[in-house]
Amino acid sequence: MMRLENLLVGSSSSSSAIEKMVKNLIKFIKGFSDFGLPEMDEVVSVFPSEKHQLHTTRSWDFMGFFQQASRTTLESDLIIGMLDTGIWPESKSFSDEGFGPPPSKWKGECKPSLNFTCNNKIIGARFFRSQPPSPGGADILSPRDTIGHGTHTSSTAGGNFVSDANLFGLAAGTSRGGVPSARIAVYKICWPDGCFGADILAAFDHAIADGVDIISISVGSIFPRNYFNDSIAIGAFHAMKNGILTSNSGGNSGPSIGSISNVSPWSLSVAASTIDRKFVTKVTLGNGESFHGISLNTFDAGDKLFPLIHAGEAPNTTAGFNGSISRLCFPGSLDMNKVQGKIVLCDLISDGEAALISGAVGTIMQGSTLPEVAFLFPLPVSLINFNAGKNIFQYLRSNSNPEAIIEKSTTIEDLSAPSVISFSSRGPNTVTLDILKPDLAASGVDILASWSEGTSITGLVGDKRIAPFNIISGTSMACPHATGAAAYVKSFHPTWSPAAIKSALMTSAFPMSPKLNTDAEFAYGAGHLNPSNAINPGLVYDAEELDYVKFLCGQGYSTEKLRLVSGDQNNCSDVTKTAASDLNYPSFGLAVIKAPPGLKVTVRPATLSFRSLGQKISFTVTVRAKADVGGKVISGSLTWDDGVHLVRSPIVSFVIPSS
């Protein structure tokens, strides 16, 4: 095992800043084939400490991973390292009832903190803060989660069974993580003002030294970065060197092409998909006419109707606003005397905070395009389209005492699920075009999981609702589903490498429909997560550190830049450089300068004959132009079939500008 001092500095690069940072870091990240299945150098990497962003009752069942799934006793020895906003230790999802002591391999600690105690479920907790406290920051220097995000992701990956989990009656059922018997180690790296690179690397250092088995990090940059400049990619590389797979969120910058940010080939990049449940919120007018909108409304008004007003009729003229501005419900634009105790019809979709502060009891927001995802608001809200808004406005005009009620949300079945949600970042991988990203998709929309009771369910001013569970969406929610699935595979195959586990998840994934996902593999990668099938994939595409070193050298990295990633004395002069297409990856990407008239794919040999467990066999995939298909993106798949296992890998060809 090798050591690395990974040093990041902010706007100042002074020697004193460097010395101070070095003292605060632990210095421990140094430290196409198929398989048939059954000294301490110190390197300092200096680059800006970039700020990163935070990117279940039904979700596991929807993926076919039921409570009755087979388990191994080894699951209780698995340790998931959660790099996030911390954790709410009092949550029932993290009770240690029935748990024995931590596994003997555990080398970490529960860092002493005010009002925070670990147990035999949460066996370790640390926090990392390299930046000065932000002005007016509401967080505390503790592993305790005051945001909610980390508690949600932790319970999704490894939370206990909790019966009657719900959000004020919504999505009621039994909550559980992918590996309920696993242990959790918490590394708080994210704060109200962001997640900084220095803290991310320090957390990776500790997680590796502590002995975690899987790392989950639902965090990323807005834009993809070169591997030698990416703290998450560097941390994940060193985790891989130590036999630890890192599961990443793909990002929430979709549907723009090329927007996926976590793209290193040695980590698992996860897109967000829908489950077969949607939330709708009904609006009923005083004349009995009703409309179904979108939101997560936990408020139950009973049968009471409230006065209804258009925001354009309630401008705050004292503050200089007129109706053309107040109709949009901008902060400060509404006259409190006119909207107090009323439902307000707004001509723009917002977070609802301005209407709440002005004394409204609810808002109906109209927009030309409604979000695909139901969001929480600090007061009763329903999002409707312009046609419904037009009808409501006509009702307002034709009645002297217009009234309405916004009912509590209900669920309907989503027959199109699973489909990749529009906000999920898309490929191609702009850092390495021939490595397809994302790797796969997992449930990430309307996910119920545990929540911090140190904040409200929206985190907005005026929202007093505190709850042990919450429903939120994002690739941040998809990532811990993949984390839990990876840990599940490892519980059956404890000696498998990170690449082997990743391969099993990708090649066993459910194929997804390109008709529902117009960006096809750029949206969902190898397909949809299928945990139950991943424990017996048939064969795996394996890779080790040397393979990735050859890959980086083949990408044109100098030895100096290579060492920024690898943290050791690897030298590009000492290895055979390989193209990205030769990396033993469970998917195939081909970036071409000119649009191909079509593709012909040949595989040699056409049959793989394994004689022993763990045997390696190589094969060659050749992609040639064939016939004109009139498109810029062409995709297919390669599937190995022995009558029992289907080992599927997507093949994607796409056009890049000649420049």
Phi, psi and omega per residue, in radians:
M1 nan 2.424 -3.006
M2 -2.008 2.820 -3.073
R3 -1.964 2.637 3.096
L4 -2.519 2.330 2.912
E5 -1.731 1.860 3.111
N6 -1.730 1.982 -3.046
L7 -1.967 2.208 3.031
L8 -2.102 2.504 3.120
V9 -2.177 2.741 3.134
G10 -1.498 -2.384 -3.093
S11 -1.197 -0.419 3.116
S12 -1.698 2.367 3.086
S13 -2.050 0.478 -3.117
S14 -1.171 2.735 -3.125
S15 -1.100 -0.591 3.140
S16 -1.153 -0.668 3.101
A17 -1.127 -0.701 3.129
I18 -1.126 -0.813 -3.124
E19 -1.060 -0.723 -3.136
K20 -1.112 -0.722 -3.120
M21 -1.178 -0.698 -3.139
V22 -1.021 -0.689 -3.129
K23 -1.142 -0.436 -3.051
N24 -1.604 -0.121 -3.108
L25 -1.840 2.627 -2.976
I26 -1.492 -0.330 3.118
K27 1.187 0.859 3.062
F28 -2.262 0.531 2.944
I29 -1.790 0.875 3.011
K30 -1.978 -0.674 -3.016
G31 -1.387 nan nan
F32 nan 1.477 3.077
S33 -1.916 2.675 3.057
D34 -2.111 2.644 3.036
F35 -2.052 2.293 2.906
G36 -1.225 2.542 -2.954
L37 -1.821 -3.028 2.322
P38 -1.999 nan nan
E39 nan 2.810 -2.736
M40 -2.222 1.525 3.103
D41 -1.402 2.676 3.137
E42 -2.073 2.224 -3.125
V43 -2.236 2.348 3.120
V44 -1.913 2.145 3.099
S45 -1.881 2.136 -3.085
V46 -2.005 2.064 3.026
F47 -2.744 2.863 -3.036
P48 -0.998 2.430 3.111
S49 -1.393 1.418 -3.051
E50 -1.126 2.509 3.056
K51 -1.449 2.355 3.107
H52 -1.962 2.940 -3.105
Q53 -2.043 2.709 3.053
L54 -1.314 1.776 -3.139
H55 -1.348 nan nan
T56 nan 0.079 -2.981
T57 -0.646 -0.823 -3.024
R58 -1.630 -0.483 -2.908
S59 -1.095 -0.777 -3.117
W60 -1.168 -0.747 3.110
D61 -1.068 -0.707 -3.120
F62 -1.052 -0.558 3.122
M63 -1.467 0.106 3.140
G64 1.372 0.287 -3.115
F65 -1.892 1.492 -2.962
F66 -1.519 2.931 3.130
Q67 -1.016 -0.484 -3.075
Q68 -1.468 0.091 -3.133
A69 -0.985 2.517 -3.135
S70 -1.117 2.513 -3.109
R71 -2.276 2.819 3.037
T72 -2.060 2.741 3.106
T73 -1.173 -0.353 -3.135
L74 -1.155 -0.346 -3.109
E75 -0.980 -0.638 -3.106
S76 -1.267 -0.188 3.073
D77 -1.669 -0.092 3.137
L78 -1.377 2.493 -3.134
I79 -2.169 2.102 3.100
I80 -1.710 2.168 3.067
G81 -1.599 1.996 -3.104
M82 -1.786 1.948 3.078
L83 -1.722 1.844 -2.963
D84 -2.831 -2.562 -3.094
T85 -1.602 0.176 -3.095
G86 1.810 -2.741 -3.055
I87 -2.685 2.664 3.042
W88 -1.743 1.702 -2.939
P89 -1.160 -0.381 -3.118
E90 -1.337 -0.158 -3.139
S91 -1.033 2.473 3.101
K92 -1.055 -0.433 3.126
S93 -1.106 -0.331 -3.068
F94 -2.062 0.347 3.033
S95 -1.129 2.515 3.126
D96 -1.792 0.332 3.101
E97 -1.045 2.185 -3.134
G98 1.542 -0.074 3.134
F99 -1.586 2.457 2.998
G100 -1.493 -3.009 -3.135
P101 -1.131 2.826 3.112
P102 -1.007 2.664 3.109
P103 -1.070 2.652 -3.047
S104 -1.118 -0.391 -3.136
K105 -1.270 -0.237 -3.085
W106 -1.201 2.187 -3.109
K107 -2.051 0.088 -3.044
G108 -1.534 -2.913 -3.103
E109 -2.581 2.900 2.984
C110 -1.780 1.794 -3.037
K111 -1.085 2.215 -3.115
P112 -0.961 2.194 -3.127
S113 -2.564 2.683 -3.131
L114 -1.116 2.212 3.043
N115 0.981 0.685 3.078
F116 -2.412 2.211 -3.132
T117 -2.320 2.322 3.037
C118 -1.431 3.037 3.066
N119 -2.599 -2.832 -3.121
N120 -1.448 0.001 2.984
K121 -1.741 -1.001 3.006
I122 -1.541 1.673 -2.987
I123 -1.606 -0.158 3.113
G124 -2.690 2.594 3.127
A125 -2.718 2.253 3.099
R126 -2.437 2.825 3.009
F127 -2.320 2.686 -3.066
F128 -2.355 2.170 -3.141
R129 -2.532 1.701 -3.122
S130 -1.555 -0.363 -3.112
Q131 -1.580 2.691 3.033
P132 -1.054 2.628 3.107
P133 -0.979 2.423 3.120
S134 -1.256 2.543 3.135
P135 -1.003 2.223 3.124
G136 1.228 0.292 -3.120
G137 -1.074 2.371 -3.060
A138 -1.659 -0.079 -3.073
D139 -1.445 2.996 -3.126
I140 -2.198 2.628 3.126
L141 -1.355 1.476 -3.045
S142 -2.883 2.723 3.012
P143 -1.198 -0.135 -3.127
R144 -1.113 2.398 -3.097
D145 -1.562 2.054 3.065
T146 -1.898 0.144 -3.126
I147 -1.937 -0.696 3.099
G148 1.923 -0.509 -3.049
H149 -1.004 -0.850 -3.095
G150 -1.185 -0.623 3.080
T151 -1.121 -0.714 3.140
H152 -1.115 -0.859 -3.108
T153 -1.183 -0.661 -3.131
S154 -1.112 -0.745 -3.128
S155 -1.245 -0.509 3.087
T156 -1.184 -0.705 -3.120
A157 -1.319 -0.823 -2.983
G158 -2.479 0.399 -3.116
G159 -1.245 2.719 3.085
N160 -1.203 2.955 2.940
F161 -1.226 2.220 3.073
V162 -2.285 1.997 -3.136
S163 -1.352 2.718 3.105
D164 0.973 0.678 3.015
A165 -1.343 2.403 -3.138
N166 -2.939 2.899 3.016
L167 -1.949 1.677 -3.102
F168 0.842 0.755 3.096
G169 1.640 -0.234 -3.134
L170 -1.492 2.483 3.061
A171 1.019 0.676 -3.081
A172 -1.162 2.450 3.128
G173 2.941 -2.831 3.111
T174 -1.722 2.130 3.110
S175 -1.539 2.529 3.075
R176 -2.829 2.732 3.025
G177 -1.613 3.076 3.136
G178 -1.147 -0.617 3.108
V179 -2.268 1.447 -3.025
P180 -1.071 -0.425 -3.106
S181 -1.554 -0.099 -3.091
A182 -1.275 2.823 3.070
R183 -1.658 2.765 -3.119
I184 -2.166 2.310 3.005
A185 -2.022 2.221 -2.987
V186 -1.819 2.301 3.090
Y187 -2.266 1.731 -3.075
K188 -1.381 1.981 -3.119
I189 -2.090 -0.182 -3.029
C190 -2.026 2.468 -3.046
W191 -2.330 3.023 -3.129
P192 -0.974 -0.450 -3.141
D193 -1.719 0.163 3.037
G194 2.193 -3.030 -3.124
C195 -2.183 2.081 -2.985
F196 -1.774 2.554 -3.046
G197 -0.986 -0.705 3.138
A198 -1.066 -0.706 -3.140
D199 -1.223 -0.649 3.117
I200 -1.082 -0.811 -3.130
L201 -1.168 -0.697 3.101
A202 -1.079 -0.672 3.127
A203 -1.170 -0.733 3.047
F204 -1.018 -0.783 3.098
D205 -0.890 -0.932 -3.075
H206 -1.178 -0.733 -3.110
A207 -1.054 -0.728 3.117
I208 -1.147 -0.813 -3.134
A209 -1.127 -0.578 -3.094
D210 -1.275 -0.415 3.100
G211 1.734 0.524 3.100
V212 -1.230 2.806 -3.135
D213 -1.761 -0.569 -3.134
I214 -2.416 2.501 3.053
I215 -2.018 2.334 3.113
S216 -2.094 2.199 -3.134
I217 -2.431 1.804 3.136
S218 -1.588 1.062 -3.038
V219 -2.502 2.634 3.074
G220 -3.002 2.970 3.067
S221 -1.383 2.847 3.049
I222 -1.220 -0.661 -3.134
F223 -2.099 2.623 3.088
P224 -1.159 2.591 -3.113
R225 -2.205 2.664 3.046
N226 -1.006 2.565 -3.020
Y227 -1.000 -0.654 -3.096
F228 -1.300 -0.150 3.116
N229 -1.971 0.164 -3.011
D230 -2.008 1.906 -3.085
S231 -1.078 -0.606 3.137
I232 -1.226 -0.752 3.111
A233 -1.097 -0.714 3.130
I234 -1.153 -0.820 3.111
G235 -1.047 -0.738 -3.139
A236 -1.156 -0.574 3.099
F237 -1.094 -0.790 -3.128
H238 -1.235 -0.547 3.017
A239 -1.103 -0.790 3.114
M240 -1.012 -0.735 3.123
K241 -1.029 -0.488 -3.114
N242 -1.770 0.291 3.044
G243 1.402 0.380 -3.067
I244 -2.036 2.149 3.068
L245 -1.435 2.395 3.049
T246 -1.841 2.218 3.084
S247 -1.780 2.170 -3.070
N248 -2.005 2.582 2.900
S249 -1.355 2.517 -3.092
G250 -1.366 -0.393 -3.118
G251 1.991 2.759 -3.074
N252 -2.020 0.689 -3.093
S253 -1.857 0.275 3.130
G254 -1.322 2.959 0.097
P255 -1.625 0.402 -3.129
S256 -1.054 2.334 3.114
I257 -1.175 2.398 3.118
G258 1.347 0.347 -3.054
S259 -1.614 -0.149 -3.102
I260 -1.141 2.403 -2.977
S261 -1.865 -0.696 -3.139
N262 -1.566 1.772 -2.911
V263 -2.214 0.142 -3.102
S264 -1.124 2.414 -3.090
P265 -1.235 -0.249 -3.138
W266 -1.599 0.050 3.067
S267 -2.153 2.930 -3.114
L268 -1.762 2.087 -3.110
S269 -1.829 2.233 -2.922
V270 -2.096 2.252 3.038
A271 -1.599 2.859 -3.105
A272 -1.844 2.298 3.129
S273 -2.182 2.890 -3.112
T274 -1.461 2.811 2.945
I275 -1.971 3.057 -3.001
D276 -1.458 0.729 -3.127
R277 -2.523 2.306 3.055
K278 -2.236 2.638 3.089
F279 -1.849 2.316 3.085
V280 -2.231 2.680 -3.106
T281 -2.272 2.100 -3.049
K282 -1.534 2.370 3.023
V283 -1.956 2.208 3.104
T284 -2.086 2.258 3.140
L285 -1.541 2.941 -3.120
G286 -1.094 -0.397 3.128
N287 -1.558 0.091 3.109
G288 1.616 -0.194 3.125
E289 -1.225 2.462 -3.092
S290 -2.322 2.713 -3.128
F291 -2.440 2.494 3.098
H292 -1.786 2.131 3.088
G293 -1.999 -2.978 -3.100
I294 -2.073 2.291 2.992
S295 3.083 3.039 2.955
L296 -1.960 1.662 -3.103
N297 -1.842 1.951 -3.124
T298 -1.586 -0.139 -3.074
F299 -1.423 2.363 3.127
D300 -1.981 1.877 -3.103
A301 -1.539 -0.010 -3.092
G302 1.183 -2.321 -3.141
D303 -1.834 0.144 -3.017
K304 -1.350 2.238 3.034
L305 -1.608 2.529 3.125
F306 -2.066 2.651 3.062
P307 -0.999 2.516 -3.094
L308 -2.057 2.361 -3.132
I309 -2.441 2.537 3.032
H310 -1.465 2.371 -3.064
A311 -1.057 -0.467 3.117
G312 -1.178 -0.285 3.129
E313 -1.662 0.107 -3.099
A314 -2.319 0.923 -3.136
P315 -1.290 2.530 3.047
N316 -1.477 1.425 -3.069
T317 -1.166 -0.470 3.104
T318 -1.055 -0.603 3.132
A319 -1.594 0.089 3.067
G320 1.583 0.250 -3.131
F321 -1.678 2.580 3.011
N322 -2.033 3.140 -3.048
G323 -1.108 -0.498 -3.133
S324 -1.177 -0.379 3.093
I325 -1.696 -0.766 -3.081
S326 -1.128 -0.460 3.134
R327 -1.072 -0.364 3.139
L328 -1.562 -0.078 3.109
C329 1.038 0.728 3.055
F330 -1.215 2.666 3.111
P331 -0.953 2.268 3.098
G332 1.429 -0.087 -3.046
S333 -1.507 -0.206 -3.057
L334 -1.721 2.465 3.089
D335 -1.429 1.975 -3.086
M336 -1.017 -0.621 -3.106
N337 -1.149 -0.451 -3.095
K338 -1.639 -0.433 -3.077
V339 -1.828 -0.156 -3.109
Q340 -0.962 2.171 3.079
G341 1.325 0.208 -3.095
K342 -2.075 2.810 2.957
I343 -1.564 2.289 -3.049
V344 -1.890 2.260 3.020
L345 -1.567 2.021 -3.116
C346 -1.871 2.549 -3.121
D347 -1.644 0.286 3.137
L348 -2.622 2.539 3.090
I349 -1.504 2.216 -3.139
S350 -2.458 -2.959 -3.122
D351 -1.467 -0.078 3.080
G352 1.439 -0.076 -3.057
E353 -1.156 -0.660 -3.113
A354 -1.122 -0.728 3.125
A355 -1.155 -0.685 3.131
L356 -1.101 -0.812 -3.121
I357 -1.102 -0.533 -3.133
S358 -1.412 -0.042 3.061
G359 1.716 0.094 3.112
A360 -1.171 2.658 3.105
V361 -1.746 -0.038 3.110
G362 3.093 2.844 3.072
T363 -2.442 2.498 2.966
I364 -1.908 2.057 -3.081
M365 -1.921 2.323 -3.132
Q366 -1.997 2.553 3.129
G367 -2.661 2.779 3.141
S368 -1.242 -0.591 3.116
T369 -2.221 2.143 -3.141
L370 -1.574 2.573 3.099
P371 -1.152 2.641 3.089
E372 -1.350 -0.268 -3.023
V373 -1.949 2.440 3.059
A374 -1.447 2.240 -3.133
F375 -1.952 2.729 3.034
L376 -1.500 2.577 3.087
F377 -2.301 2.802 -3.090
P378 -1.378 0.003 3.082
L379 -2.620 2.965 3.129
P380 -1.034 2.223 -3.092
V381 -2.479 2.527 2.933
S382 -2.392 2.284 3.120
L383 -1.670 2.175 -3.081
I384 -2.184 2.856 3.092
N385 -1.487 3.019 -3.048
F386 -1.144 -0.548 3.122
N387 -1.122 -0.784 3.075
A388 -1.143 -0.689 3.121
G389 -1.078 -0.642 3.115
K390 -1.114 -0.731 3.126
N391 -1.154 -0.691 3.120
I392 -1.168 -0.676 3.132
F393 -1.134 -0.694 3.099
Q394 -1.115 -0.677 3.072
Y395 -1.078 -0.732 3.103
L396 -1.032 -0.768 -3.081
R397 -1.203 -0.512 -3.008
S398 -1.712 0.038 -3.124
N399 -2.236 2.361 -3.130
S400 -1.332 -0.465 3.128
N401 -2.271 1.182 -3.097
P402 -1.166 2.485 3.137
E403 -2.404 2.830 3.101
A404 -2.798 2.896 3.030
I405 -2.400 2.396 3.029
I406 -1.821 1.955 -3.032
E407 -1.420 2.839 3.070
K408 -1.138 2.519 -3.077
S409 -1.100 2.643 3.030
T410 -2.263 2.970 -3.126
T411 -1.907 2.587 3.003
I412 -2.263 2.813 -3.130
E413 -1.413 2.393 3.073
D414 -1.783 1.752 -3.055
L415 -1.290 -0.260 -3.119
S416 -1.505 -0.144 -3.092
A417 -1.240 2.571 0.009
P418 -1.558 2.426 2.981
S419 -2.377 2.623 -3.128
V420 -1.281 2.240 -3.101
I421 -1.222 2.656 -3.013
S422 -1.096 -0.595 -3.078
F423 -1.283 -0.252 -3.107
S424 -1.160 2.235 -3.069
S425 -1.076 2.530 -3.077
R426 -1.880 2.736 2.930
G427 -1.390 -3.115 0.159
P428 -1.369 2.987 3.090
N429 -1.306 1.823 -3.043
T430 -1.327 -0.193 3.062
V431 -1.456 -0.767 3.079
T432 -2.343 1.707 -2.989
L433 -1.062 -0.524 -3.075
D434 -1.487 0.014 3.024
I435 -1.832 1.958 -3.082
L436 -1.204 2.276 3.020
K437 -2.403 2.565 0.007
P438 -1.195 2.959 3.128
D439 -1.397 -0.701 3.115
L440 -2.832 3.027 3.101
A441 -1.995 2.629 3.087
A442 -2.535 2.836 -3.100
S443 -0.995 2.202 -3.118
G444 -2.561 0.251 -3.080
V445 -2.139 2.271 3.120
D446 0.974 0.912 -3.080
I447 -1.659 2.146 3.049
L448 -1.544 2.215 3.083
A449 -2.745 3.045 -3.071
S450 -1.098 2.755 -3.048
W451 -2.454 2.717 3.077
S452 -1.324 2.339 3.058
E453 -1.585 0.253 3.028
G454 -1.650 0.116 3.105
T455 -2.640 2.892 3.067
S456 -1.379 3.041 -3.093
I457 -1.308 -0.257 3.039
T458 -1.938 -0.400 -3.072
G459 1.314 0.157 -3.097
L460 -1.632 2.696 3.122
V461 -1.062 2.312 3.092
G462 1.609 -0.209 3.122
D463 -1.516 2.022 -3.084
K464 -1.777 0.089 -3.058
R465 -1.354 2.050 3.072
I466 -1.930 2.330 -3.076
A467 -2.582 2.599 3.118
P468 -1.354 -0.233 3.105
F469 -2.326 2.727 3.124
N470 -2.570 2.790 3.117
I471 -2.041 2.021 3.127
I472 -2.438 2.992 -3.073
S473 -2.357 2.730 3.082
G474 2.632 2.883 3.003
T475 -1.150 -0.326 3.019
S476 -1.073 -0.521 3.116
M477 -1.466 -0.519 3.098
A478 -1.226 -0.701 -3.094
C479 -0.942 -0.898 -3.114
P480 -1.176 -0.366 2.993
H481 -1.129 -0.769 3.094
A482 -1.173 -0.635 3.088
T483 -1.046 -0.850 3.129
G484 -1.066 -0.692 3.116
A485 -1.156 -0.695 3.109
A486 -1.102 -0.734 3.099
A487 -1.126 -0.651 3.103
Y488 -1.068 -0.784 3.100
V489 -1.086 -0.742 -3.125
K490 -1.130 -0.518 3.125
S491 -1.147 -0.437 3.074
F492 -1.613 -0.465 -3.062
H493 -2.323 1.252 -3.014
P494 -1.124 -0.338 -3.112
T495 -1.648 -0.041 -3.118
W496 -1.178 2.565 3.099
S497 -1.335 2.866 3.044
P498 -0.963 -0.714 -3.135
A499 -1.140 -0.652 3.134
A500 -1.161 -0.744 3.110
I501 -1.108 -0.783 3.120
K502 -1.068 -0.760 3.117
S503 -1.046 -0.764 -3.141
A504 -1.051 -0.718 3.128
L505 -1.163 -0.699 -3.065
M506 -1.314 -0.807 -3.055
T507 -1.307 -0.285 3.095
S508 -1.704 0.020 -3.071
A509 -1.139 2.585 3.058
F510 -1.180 2.321 2.992
P511 -1.090 2.475 3.116
M512 -1.941 2.781 -3.030
S513 -1.466 2.130 3.052
P514 -1.211 -0.281 3.090
K515 -1.239 -0.601 3.105
L516 -1.526 -0.330 -3.106
N517 -2.203 1.607 -2.987
T518 -1.102 -0.378 3.104
D519 -1.563 0.037 3.049
A520 0.815 -2.223 -3.048
E521 -1.088 -0.412 3.063
F522 -1.186 -0.309 3.087
A523 -1.657 -0.763 -2.973
Y524 -2.101 -0.005 3.091
G525 1.108 -2.211 -3.104
A526 -1.317 -0.244 -3.117
G527 2.336 -2.802 -3.053
H528 -1.696 2.396 -3.111
L529 -0.892 2.345 -3.100
N530 -2.404 1.340 -2.983
P531 -0.989 -0.697 -3.056
S532 -1.078 -0.676 -3.118
N533 -1.397 -0.332 -3.030
A534 -1.228 -0.334 -3.105
I535 -1.334 -0.206 3.134
N536 -2.450 1.205 -3.016
P537 -1.384 -0.227 -3.128
G538 1.692 -1.011 3.026
L539 -2.583 2.839 3.129
V540 -2.306 2.674 2.969
Y541 -1.636 1.959 -3.052
D542 -1.838 2.749 3.096
A543 -2.723 2.712 3.119
E544 -2.317 -3.121 -3.057
E545 -0.921 -0.794 -3.091
L546 -1.042 -0.640 3.110
D547 -1.079 -0.719 3.140
Y548 -1.276 -0.559 3.058
V549 -1.117 -0.802 3.093
K550 -1.062 -0.685 3.105
F551 -1.080 -0.837 -3.125
L552 -1.105 -0.721 3.092
C553 -1.115 -0.671 3.100
G554 -1.178 -0.352 3.080
Q555 -1.439 0.023 3.115
G556 1.625 0.173 3.111
Y557 -1.199 2.376 3.000
S558 -1.291 2.878 3.085
T559 -1.024 -0.652 3.138
E560 -1.080 -0.811 -3.139
K561 -1.242 -0.613 3.073
L562 -0.995 -0.769 -3.090
R563 -1.227 -0.409 3.041
L564 -1.129 -0.539 3.120
V565 -1.510 -0.848 -2.991
S566 -1.416 -0.482 3.109
G567 1.255 0.321 3.113
D568 -2.390 -2.849 -3.056
Q569 -1.712 0.457 3.042
N570 -0.982 2.539 -3.088
N571 -2.354 2.228 -3.122
C572 -1.122 -0.355 3.106
S573 -1.289 -0.291 -3.054
D574 -1.738 -0.027 -3.084
V575 -2.205 2.804 3.045
T576 -1.463 2.058 -3.129
K577 -1.224 2.404 3.139
T578 -2.159 2.577 3.075
A579 -1.307 2.765 3.125
A580 -1.033 -0.574 -3.131
S581 -1.187 -0.289 3.123
D582 -1.664 -0.081 3.076
L583 -1.184 2.372 -3.071
N584 -1.295 1.339 -2.997
Y585 -1.938 2.534 -3.082
P586 -1.326 0.169 3.031
S587 -2.495 2.825 -3.080
F588 -2.183 2.198 3.082
G589 -2.129 2.491 3.137
L590 -2.377 1.949 3.097
A591 -1.689 2.172 -3.095
V592 -2.142 2.708 -3.103
I593 -1.393 -0.641 -3.130
K594 -1.977 2.573 3.132
A595 -1.103 2.214 -3.122
P596 -1.314 2.519 3.054
P597 -1.245 -0.103 -3.123
G598 2.684 3.031 -3.097
L599 -2.210 2.437 2.956
K600 -2.131 2.118 -3.079
V601 -1.920 2.206 3.048
T602 -2.146 2.542 -3.127
V603 -2.200 2.228 3.096
R604 -2.289 2.255 -0.090
P605 -1.269 2.804 -3.130
A606 -1.390 -0.256 3.131
T607 -2.261 2.376 3.068
L608 -1.898 2.106 -3.113
S609 -1.958 1.929 3.131
F610 -1.697 2.346 -3.134
R611 -1.886 -0.249 -3.109
S612 -2.637 2.746 3.116
L613 -1.137 2.297 3.105
G614 1.464 0.074 -3.133
Q615 -1.171 2.490 3.099
K616 -1.745 2.361 3.039
I617 -2.373 2.415 3.109
S618 -1.820 2.621 3.014
F619 -2.507 2.884 -3.092
T620 -2.137 2.287 3.051
V621 -1.872 2.188 3.123
T622 -2.036 2.250 3.135
V623 -2.007 2.141 -3.121
R624 -2.238 2.674 3.061
A625 -1.173 2.499 -3.097
K626 -2.266 -1.419 -3.080
A627 -2.275 2.737 -3.083
D628 -1.195 2.167 3.090
V629 -1.953 -0.081 3.033
G630 1.205 0.390 3.132
G631 -2.388 2.903 -3.104
K632 -1.693 -0.333 3.126
V633 -2.133 2.158 3.139
I634 -2.166 2.329 -3.117
S635 -2.403 2.688 3.079
G636 -2.755 -2.688 3.124
S637 -2.738 2.741 3.004
L638 -1.967 2.184 -3.124
T639 -2.218 2.181 2.989
W640 -1.615 2.249 -3.018
D641 -2.299 2.056 3.084
D642 -1.887 0.244 -3.104
G643 1.587 -0.280 3.107
V644 -2.102 -0.791 -3.095
H645 -1.890 2.489 2.970
L646 -2.033 1.917 -3.109
V647 -1.830 1.753 -2.959
R648 -1.885 2.352 3.068
S649 -2.272 2.256 3.105
P650 -1.251 2.612 3.025
I651 -2.177 2.161 -3.073
V652 -2.258 2.284 3.025
S653 -2.085 2.379 -3.111
F654 -2.585 2.877 -3.048
V655 -1.754 2.414 2.995
I656 -2.070 2.653 3.132
P657 -1.012 2.539 -3.111
S658 -1.117 -0.346 3.109
S659 -1.250 nan nan
